[in-house]
Amino acid sequence: MGAPIAMNINSYRPAWNPLPPHHVVRGLMPSGASAMPAEPPQMPAGLVERLQAASEREGRRGQGAPIATFNAPQPAAHRAATVNYPPQIDRASIDALPALCGVYVFRGANDMPLYVGRSINVRSRVLAHLRDYEAQLLVRQTRRIEYRRAAGELGAALIERSLIRQLRPPHNRKQRENRVFTLRLNPAGQPQVIQVEERDFSHADNLFGIFASGRAAREALQKLVEQYGLCGILTGLEDSPGEGMACFGRQIRRCQGACSGEEPYVAHQTRLMAALADLRILSWPYAGAMGIVELADGWRQVHVIDHWCYLGSLDDSHRQLPAQPASCRDAFDLYSYKAIIKPYLLGRLELHPLSGAPLWPPSDTIGRMA
């Protein structure tokens, strides 16, 4: 006999289909029966009753099967009632917090200011701090919480910034140095990126834009050059390769040719000033201090500003401005400028001159401030 034939057993894979053929299934079904029942099967009455009883015991609103409610948001009143108030914090100071716009201060041992914040709802924001896991170090150090009401978000921002500068609370982020970058025109009319201090803004007329870095200032200038078709050489972004030589923008047809003499220099500078118009730092346009009036449900608050510097807020409980150091007089407050300038340009501020008049006249005459 010859040699046995080797069989590749691994290549044999029997096809296994656990389901019978479709025609067999149809044959097994009784005649006239449909593939799916017309109505879903009913749960036994006893099971339904037991599920409803269990649902009621767990405080759910059971209708048939129980409904899961573990993700349902709770109302603010319920959240406030279930807050575990830290025992070291004066409970009366928490209960006195209003659901209004304002500024709050966390104070620790010996009344040390720890943190200053603001919110359109002081009470809700403070309770959120108490529940915040990342704020537990601050909460453990806190002994009481005080607040000051503000008539609007602008006033809250100005008061908060003033308190942070005055109190220097350790849990607030440290403020950067009062040195920023801006664009200034040199005698030749060319914009240059320079670093200045805040006080330099109060008396400068040819400053444009407020930037956190020199790179941000150059990027802003580059966008203006591309948008208005300006010359990279005349704007200081490129070095001149030689007299009458075109800049890179002219080579790719972005520059209108002021560098190569194809566009008059005066026309280029006119477009440059139009491009910089929106960035111009405005000098204080008034002869003296001005009051910005904010109203909240008939309650009036006046924020006193002079040379873009916030001097304080006046209301029924605060009728005198806090004493200001000599260094703040005629100073430029960069934060106040940034907070005020946009609503000022849009005409959204109610401004009243305060020079030569009482800063907080009687309540029956304050509405007649010129």
C-alpha positions in Angstrom: 0.0 0.0 0.0 1.1 3.4 -0.6 2.0 6.2 1.9 -1.1 7.6 3.8 -2.5 10.9 2.5 -2.0 13.8 5.0 -5.1 15.8 5.7 -5.0 19.4 6.6 -7.4 19.4 9.6 -7.0 23.1 10.3 -8.4 24.0 6.9 -11.7 22.3 7.7 -14.2 24.7 9.2 -17.7 23.4 9.4 -20.3 26.1 8.9 -22.4 26.3 12.0 -25.6 28.3 11.9 -27.7 27.9 15.1 -30.8 29.4 13.4 -33.0 27.1 11.2 -33.7 28.2 7.7 -36.3 30.9 7.1 -38.8 28.5 5.4 -38.5 26.1 8.4 -39.3 28.9 10.8 -42.4 29.9 8.8 -43.5 26.3 8.8 -43.2 26.0 12.6 -45.4 29.1 13.2 -49.1 28.5 13.6 -51.2 29.6 10.6 -52.4 33.1 10.8 -49.9 34.2 13.4 -47.8 37.3 12.8 -44.1 37.6 13.4 -44.5 40.2 16.2 -47.4 40.4 18.6 -49.9 43.2 18.0 -49.4 44.6 21.5 -46.5 44.3 24.0 -47.1 41.8 26.8 -48.7 43.2 29.9 -46.8 43.1 33.1 -48.5 41.2 35.9 -50.6 43.4 38.1 -48.9 42.3 41.3 -45.4 43.2 39.9 -46.7 46.6 38.9 -48.0 47.2 42.4 -44.7 46.2 44.0 -42.7 48.5 41.7 -45.0 51.4 42.4 -44.7 50.9 46.1 -40.9 50.7 45.9 -40.9 53.9 43.8 -43.0 55.8 46.4 -40.7 54.6 49.2 -37.7 56.0 47.4 -39.3 59.3 46.9 -39.7 59.0 43.2 -42.7 59.8 41.0 -43.6 56.3 39.8 -46.1 55.8 37.0 -45.8 52.1 36.2 -42.0 51.5 36.1 -39.8 53.7 38.4 -38.1 56.7 36.8 -34.4 57.4 37.6 -33.9 61.0 38.9 -30.3 60.9 40.1 -29.3 63.4 37.4 -32.2 65.8 37.9 -31.0 69.3 38.7 -32.1 70.6 42.1 -33.5 74.2 42.5 -31.3 76.8 44.1 -33.4 76.9 47.3 -32.8 73.2 47.7 -29.1 73.5 47.1 -28.8 76.3 49.6 -30.7 74.3 52.2 -28.5 71.3 51.8 -25.1 73.1 52.0 -22.9 72.0 54.9 -21.9 75.4 56.3 -18.3 75.3 57.6 -18.6 75.7 61.4 -15.7 78.2 61.6 -17.4 80.7 59.4 -19.9 83.2 61.0 -23.3 81.9 59.9 -24.9 85.3 60.2 -22.4 86.7 57.6 -23.5 83.9 55.1 -27.2 84.4 55.8 -26.8 88.2 55.1 -25.5 87.6 51.6 -28.1 88.9 49.0 -29.0 87.3 45.7 -27.9 90.6 44.0 -25.0 91.9 42.0 -22.0 92.9 44.1 -18.6 92.2 45.5 -17.7 89.9 48.3 -14.6 89.5 50.5 -13.6 86.3 52.4 -11.9 87.3 55.6 -9.8 85.1 57.9 -8.3 85.3 61.3 -7.8 88.8 62.6 -10.1 90.0 59.8 -7.3 89.4 57.2 -8.7 89.7 53.7 -8.2 86.4 51.9 -10.1 86.7 48.6 -12.1 89.3 46.7 -14.6 88.3 44.0 -17.7 89.6 42.2 -20.9 88.2 40.8 -24.3 89.1 39.5 -25.6 86.9 42.4 -23.4 87.2 45.4 -25.2 84.6 47.5 -25.2 81.9 44.8 -21.5 82.5 44.0 -20.3 82.3 47.6 -22.3 79.1 48.2 -20.6 77.7 45.1 -17.2 78.5 46.7 -18.2 76.7 49.9 -19.0 73.5 47.8 -16.0 73.8 45.5 -13.4 71.1 46.3 -10.6 73.3 44.9 -11.5 76.2 47.2 -11.4 74.2 50.4 -8.1 75.7 51.6 -9.7 79.2 51.3 -12.9 78.0 53.0 -10.9 76.5 56.0 -9.1 79.8 56.5 -12.3 81.9 56.3 -14.0 83.3 59.4 -16.6 85.6 57.9 -17.7 86.9 54.6 -18.6 90.5 53.8 -20.1 92.0 50.7 -20.9 95.3 49.0 -23.8 95.7 46.7 -23.3 97.1 43.1 -26.0 98.4 40.8 -24.5 96.8 37.8 -21.7 94.7 36.4 -19.5 97.7 35.5 -19.6 98.9 39.1 -18.9 95.5 40.4 -15.9 95.2 38.2 -14.5 98.6 39.3 -15.1 98.0 43.0 -13.6 94.5 42.8 -10.4 95.8 41.1 -10.1 98.6 43.6 -10.4 96.3 46.6 -7.9 93.8 45.1 -5.4 96.7 44.7 -6.1 98.0 48.2 -6.3 94.7 50.2 -3.9 92.5 48.1 -5.6 89.2 49.2 -3.3 86.2 48.9 -5.9 83.9 47.2 -6.4 86.3 44.2 -4.0 86.0 41.3 -1.1 88.4 41.6 -1.5 91.4 39.3 1.0 91.9 36.6 3.3 94.9 36.7 1.8 98.1 35.3 3.8 97.9 32.2 2.1 97.2 28.9 2.9 97.5 25.2 1.4 99.9 22.7 2.0 101.4 19.3 3.3 105.0 19.0 4.0 107.1 15.9 7.5 108.4 15.7 8.3 111.9 14.2 8.4 110.3 10.7 4.8 109.0 11.1 5.9 105.3 11.4 4.2 103.1 14.1 6.6 101.6 16.6 6.0 99.0 19.3 7.0 100.4 22.7 6.7 99.4 26.3 5.1 102.0 28.6 3.8 102.4 32.1 0.2 103.2 32.9 0.9 106.8 33.8 2.3 107.4 30.3 -1.2 107.0 28.9 -2.7 109.9 30.6 -0.8 112.6 28.7 0.1 110.8 25.4 -1.9 111.6 22.2 -0.2 109.3 19.7 -0.7 105.9 21.4 -2.7 103.1 19.8 -3.8 99.9 21.4 -3.1 98.1 24.7 -1.2 94.8 24.4 0.2 92.3 26.8 3.4 91.7 24.8 5.4 93.2 22.1 4.6 90.2 19.9 0.9 90.8 20.3 1.4 94.4 19.2 3.3 93.5 16.1 0.7 90.8 15.2 -2.0 93.4 15.5 -0.1 95.8 13.3 0.6 93.1 10.7 -3.2 92.4 10.4 -3.8 96.1 9.8 -1.2 96.2 7.1 -2.8 93.2 5.3 -6.3 94.5 5.8 -5.7 98.1 4.5 -3.0 97.3 1.9 -0.3 99.2 3.8 3.4 99.1 3.1 5.5 96.9 5.4 8.5 99.2 5.1 6.6 102.4 5.9 4.9 100.7 8.9 8.2 99.4 10.3 7.5 95.7 9.9 10.2 95.3 7.2 13.7 96.8 6.6 14.1 98.7 3.4 16.3 96.8 0.9 17.2 100.1 -0.7 15.8 103.4 -1.9 12.8 102.9 -4.2 12.8 99.1 -3.6 9.4 97.5 -3.1 8.4 95.7 0.0 7.3 92.1 0.1 3.7 93.1 0.2 4.1 95.0 -3.1 5.6 91.9 -4.7 2.5 89.9 -3.9 0.2 92.8 -4.8 -0.9 93.5 -1.2 0.8 96.9 -0.9 -0.4 99.7 -3.1 3.1 100.8 -3.9 3.9 103.6 -1.4 7.4 102.1 -1.0 8.2 102.2 -4.7 6.7 105.6 -5.4 3.5 104.2 -7.1 1.3 105.6 -4.4 1.6 109.1 -2.9 3.0 109.1 0.7 0.2 111.3 1.9 -2.4 108.8 0.7 -0.6 106.0 2.4 -0.5 107.9 5.7 -4.2 108.7 5.5 -5.0 105.1 5.2 -2.6 104.3 8.0 -4.4 106.7 10.4 -7.7 105.3 9.4 -6.5 101.8 10.2 -5.2 102.9 13.6 -8.3 105.0 14.5 -10.1 102.2 16.3 -7.0 101.5 18.5 -6.3 105.1 19.5 -6.0 105.7 23.3 -8.4 108.5 24.0 -7.3 111.3 26.3 -9.7 112.2 29.1 -12.3 114.3 27.3 -13.6 116.2 30.3 -12.4 119.1 32.4 -12.8 117.2 35.7 -14.3 114.2 37.4 -17.4 112.5 36.0 -20.0 110.3 37.6 -21.2 107.1 35.9 -24.7 106.4 37.1 -26.0 102.8 37.4 -29.5 101.9 38.5 -30.9 98.6 39.9 -34.6 98.4 40.8 -34.6 102.1 41.6 -31.4 102.0 43.7 -28.8 104.5 42.4 -25.0 104.2 42.5 -22.5 106.7 41.1 -19.0 105.6 40.1 -16.6 108.6 40.1 -14.0 108.6 37.3 -11.3 111.2 36.6 -8.6 110.8 33.9 -9.9 107.2 33.4 -9.0 106.5 37.0 -11.6 105.0 39.3 -11.9 107.1 42.5 -14.8 105.2 44.2 -18.5 104.6 44.2 -21.2 106.5 46.0 -24.6 105.3 47.2 -26.9 105.5 50.2 -24.4 103.8 52.4 -21.2 105.4 51.0 -21.6 109.1 50.7 -17.9 110.0 50.7 -15.0 108.9 48.5 -12.2 107.0 50.1 -8.9 108.8 50.5 -6.6 108.4 47.5 -2.8 108.5 47.7 -1.1 111.3 45.9 0.2 108.8 43.3 -3.3 108.1 42.1 -4.1 111.7 41.3 -4.2 112.5 37.6 -3.1 108.8 37.1 -4.2 106.6 34.3 -6.0 103.4 35.4 -5.6 100.9 32.7 -8.1 98.4 34.1 -10.8 101.2 34.4 -10.0 102.4 30.9 -10.5 98.9 29.4 -13.8 98.4 31.4 -15.3 101.8 30.5 -14.1 102.7 27.0 -16.3 100.3 25.0 -19.7 101.2 26.7 -18.5 104.9 26.5 -17.9 104.8 22.8 -21.2 103.0 22.2 -23.0 105.7 24.2 -24.3 103.3 26.9 -23.1 105.3 29.9 -25.1 107.8 31.9 -22.5 110.4 32.6 -22.8 113.5 34.9 -20.1 116.1 35.6 -19.1 116.4 39.2 -16.6 119.2 39.3 -17.7 122.1 41.5 -20.8 120.2 42.8 -21.3 117.9 45.8 -20.3 114.3 44.9 -23.4 112.9 46.6 -26.2 115.5 46.8 -29.5 114.8 48.7 -31.7 112.1 47.2 -34.3 114.6 46.1 -31.7 116.5 43.9 -29.5 113.8 42.6 -31.8 113.2 39.6 -31.2 116.8 38.5 -27.5 116.5 38.2 -26.5 118.2 34.9 
